[in-house]
């Protein structure tokens, strides 16, 4: 048998109906196609909640042999088929679990959406961000995966955890913002109490009006008096924030790229910018910092000191 038909990548594309017509025709004309088809047909009948690797193997092999007997075909099963059974079973279970249980939301440049979770908690997802959770397990496990920035209004109930690459935030019922990106982790609590567990730092408890930030492994805390984040109402605000993060927010909002090689991106900015007008936004951010901006031929914005 040709090596390509035992390759898991090839099998995964076949199970997902992603083969080209030429690949599929060639595969169907091979002498081994009926083996794989029998395996796949049996796999599709499995119920995911009862998934067990050993049971799956035995079930598929049993049904495959029964089909062979009913067709009065006697042929020894090749050794490679046992590995194929396990591969296809795992591939099928992967597609089932990912397609059936994972609910995902994402935003593009300048886009903001409001998500209502199964318990009626709300999430305001900022531009260029992504949120995922397992809907089938939500009643017993309120866990989400966040990449980017979001504001949460959590209904009271069981523990509610937002997981990010920079750390986790756990609450029971409250309102808070999480902003997570490379070497940056910022949390603001607008109501109730949140427990923050950074990846490389000690646990922190925040109450209403408290905020905490970790930037390049340096921690800082401050107080604020807002009832909700300004960015959900068309204006991004910052307090002593590294200009690198302000630039990132501008890029996500206006779909532009900056060349910041000529400035110190660790300098801090306090202020706001509007989501409605790019020229006003650029002037509002960079004029107070005495930074000029010019458009380059590649459509990027070059930043330099005045």
C-alpha positions in Angstrom: 0.0 0.0 0.0 1.2 3.5 -0.8 2.6 5.4 2.2 0.3 8.4 1.7 -2.7 6.3 2.7 -1.3 5.5 6.1 -0.4 9.1 6.8 -2.6 10.7 9.5 -2.7 14.0 7.7 -4.1 12.4 4.6 -6.6 10.4 6.6 -7.7 13.6 8.5 -8.3 15.4 5.2 -10.3 12.5 3.9 -12.5 12.3 7.1 -13.0 16.0 6.9 -13.9 15.8 3.1 -10.9 18.1 2.2 -9.3 15.9 -0.4 -9.1 17.2 -4.0 -11.2 15.3 -6.6 -8.1 13.9 -8.0 -6.8 12.6 -4.7 -10.2 11.1 -3.8 -10.6 9.4 -7.2 -7.1 7.9 -6.8 -7.7 6.8 -3.3 -11.1 5.2 -4.2 -9.4 3.2 -6.9 -6.8 1.8 -4.5 -7.1 -1.8 -3.2 -7.0 -0.5 0.4 -9.9 2.0 0.1 -12.6 -0.4 1.3 -10.6 -1.1 4.6 -10.6 2.6 5.4 -14.2 3.1 4.4 -15.3 0.3 6.7 -13.4 1.8 9.6 -14.7 5.3 9.0 -18.3 4.1 8.6 -18.1 2.3 11.9 -16.5 5.3 13.6 -19.3 7.6 12.6 -21.7 5.5 14.6 -19.9 6.0 17.8 -21.3 8.3 20.5 -18.7 10.8 21.7 -19.7 10.9 25.4 -18.9 7.1 25.6 -15.6 7.6 23.8 -12.9 5.1 25.0 -9.9 4.4 22.9 -9.9 0.6 23.7 -13.6 0.3 23.2 -13.5 2.2 20.0 -10.8 0.0 18.6 -12.7 -3.2 19.5 -16.0 -1.9 18.2 -14.6 -0.8 14.9 -12.7 -4.0 14.4 -15.7 -6.1 15.3 -18.0 -4.2 12.9 -15.4 -4.3 10.2 -15.0 -8.0 10.5 -18.8 -8.5 10.5 -19.0 -6.6 7.2 -16.4 -8.8 5.7 -18.2 -11.9 6.8 -21.5 -10.7 5.5 -19.9 -10.1 2.1 -18.4 -13.6 2.3 -14.9 -12.2 1.8 -12.1 -14.0 3.7 -9.0 -11.9 3.9 -6.4 -11.5 6.6 -6.3 -8.0 8.1 -3.0 -6.3 7.4 -0.9 -5.2 10.4 -1.0 -1.6 9.3 -4.8 -1.6 9.6 -4.7 -1.8 13.4 -2.8 1.5 13.4 -5.2 3.0 10.9 -8.1 2.1 13.2 -6.6 4.0 16.1 -5.8 7.0 13.8 -9.2 7.3 12.2 -10.9 6.8 15.6 -8.9 9.7 17.1 -9.4 11.8 14.0 -13.2 11.3 14.1 -13.3 12.0 17.9 -11.2 15.2 17.3 -13.7 16.5 14.8 -16.7 15.6 16.9 -15.4 17.3 20.1 -14.2 20.4 18.4 -17.2 20.9 16.1 -19.9 19.9 18.6 -18.8 21.4 21.9 -16.5 24.3 21.3 -18.3 27.6 20.8 -16.0 30.3 19.4 -16.3 34.1 18.7 -13.8 36.4 17.1 -13.6 40.0 16.0 -11.7 41.7 13.2 -10.2 45.2 13.0 -12.5 47.8 14.4 -15.2 45.3 15.2 -16.8 44.9 18.6 -19.5 42.4 19.5 -21.6 41.5 22.5 -22.0 37.8 23.5 -24.6 36.4 25.7 -23.3 33.2 27.4 -25.6 30.2 28.3 -26.1 31.5 31.9 -27.0 35.0 30.6 -23.6 36.5 31.5 -22.4 39.0 28.9 -19.1 39.5 27.2 -18.1 42.6 25.2 -15.3 41.4 22.9 -13.0 44.1 21.6 -11.4 44.3 18.1 -9.1 41.6 17.0 -9.9 39.3 19.9 -11.1 35.7 20.3 -13.2 33.9 22.9 -13.9 30.1 23.2 -15.8 27.9 25.6 -17.3 24.4 25.9 -21.1 24.9 25.7 -21.8 21.3 26.6 -20.0 21.6 29.9 -21.1 25.1 30.8 -23.6 24.2 33.6 -20.8 22.6 35.6 -17.7 24.3 34.2 -17.8 28.0 33.4 -14.4 28.2 31.8 -13.5 30.4 28.8 -10.3 30.9 26.7 -9.6 34.6 25.8 -7.1 36.0 23.4 -7.1 39.8 23.3 -9.4 42.0 25.3 -12.9 41.6 26.7 -15.3 43.1 29.3 -17.3 40.6 31.4 -20.6 41.0 33.2 -20.9 37.7 35.1 -24.1 36.3 36.5 -23.8 34.9 40.0 -23.3 31.2 40.2 -20.5 28.7 40.1 -16.9 29.7 39.6 -16.3 31.6 36.4 -12.8 31.5 35.0 -11.2 33.4 32.1 -8.0 31.6 30.9 -5.3 33.5 28.9 -1.7 32.8 28.0 -0.6 35.4 30.6 -2.7 34.1 33.5 -6.2 33.3 34.7 -9.0 35.4 36.3 -11.6 33.7 38.5 -14.9 35.2 39.9 -18.3 34.2 41.2 -20.4 37.2 39.9 -18.9 40.5 39.0 -17.9 43.0 36.2 -14.3 43.1 35.0 -12.0 43.6 32.0 -9.2 41.3 30.9 -6.6 42.4 28.4 -4.0 39.8 27.5 -1.3 39.8 24.9 2.4 39.0 24.6 4.1 40.1 27.9 1.1 42.1 28.9 -1.7 41.2 31.3 -4.2 43.8 32.7 -7.3 43.4 34.8 -9.8 46.0 36.0 -12.6 45.2 38.5 -15.7 47.3 38.1 -17.9 45.4 40.5 -17.6 42.6 43.1 -14.3 40.8 43.5 -11.9 38.9 41.2 -9.0 36.5 41.8 -6.1 37.0 39.4 -3.5 34.2 38.9 -0.7 35.4 36.6 1.4 32.8 35.0 4.6 34.0 36.7 3.4 35.9 39.8 1.6 35.5 43.0 -2.2 35.4 43.3 -3.9 38.8 43.5 -7.4 39.8 44.8 -9.0 42.8 43.2 -12.2 44.6 44.4 -14.3 47.3 42.8 -12.2 50.2 41.5 -9.0 48.3 41.6 -6.7 47.5 38.6 -3.6 45.5 38.1 -1.1 45.2 35.3 1.9 43.0 34.5 4.1 44.3 31.7 7.5 42.6 30.9 7.3 40.8 34.2 6.9 44.1 36.2 3.7 44.5 38.3 1.8 47.6 39.1 -1.6 48.4 40.7 -3.9 51.5 40.7 -7.4 52.7 41.5 -10.0 54.1 39.1 -13.6 55.3 39.5 -15.3 54.2 36.2 -18.5 52.2 36.3 -17.7 50.5 33.0 -14.8 50.5 30.4 -14.9 53.5 28.0 -14.0 51.3 25.0 -17.4 49.7 24.9 -18.9 53.2 24.2 -16.5 54.3 21.4 -13.5 55.6 23.2 -10.3 53.9 24.5 -8.8 55.2 27.7 -5.4 54.6 29.2 -3.7 55.3 32.5 0.1 55.3 32.6 0.1 52.6 29.9 3.1 51.7 27.8 2.8 53.4 24.4 3.4 50.0 22.8 0.0 48.9 24.1 -1.7 52.1 22.9 -0.2 51.5 19.5 -1.6 47.9 19.5 -5.0 49.3 20.4 -4.9 51.8 17.5 -3.8 49.0 15.1 -6.7 46.8 16.1 -9.2 49.6 16.0 -8.2 51.2 12.7 -6.5 48.3 10.8 -3.2 50.2 10.4 0.4 49.2 11.1 3.0 51.3 12.9 6.8 51.5 12.5 7.8 52.4 16.0 11.5 51.6 15.7 12.5 55.2 16.2 10.7 55.8 19.5 10.8 54.4 23.0 7.8 52.1 23.1 8.1 51.7 26.9 7.2 55.3 27.6 3.9 55.8 29.3 0.7 57.4 28.0 -2.3 58.7 30.0 -5.3 59.8 27.9 -7.9 58.6 25.4 -8.5 58.2 21.7 -11.8 58.1 19.7 -13.0 55.2 17.7 -14.7 57.4 15.1 -11.9 59.4 13.5 -8.4 58.1 12.8 -6.8 61.5 12.4 -8.1 62.8 15.6 -7.1 59.6 17.4 -3.5 59.8 16.1 -3.2 63.5 17.1 -4.7 62.9 20.5 -2.2 60.1 21.3 1.0 61.3 19.7 0.9 65.1 20.0 1.2 65.2 23.8 4.1 62.8 23.6 5.8 65.0 20.9 5.8 62.2 18.4 5.2 62.9 14.7 3.6 60.4 12.4 3.9 60.1 8.6 2.5 57.6 6.1 5.1 55.3 4.4 4.8 53.8 0.9 3.9 50.5 2.4 0.9 52.1 4.1 2.5 51.8 7.6 2.6 54.8 9.9 6.2 55.8 10.8 6.6 57.3 14.3 9.5 59.7 15.1 10.2 62.3 17.8 9.6 65.9 16.9 
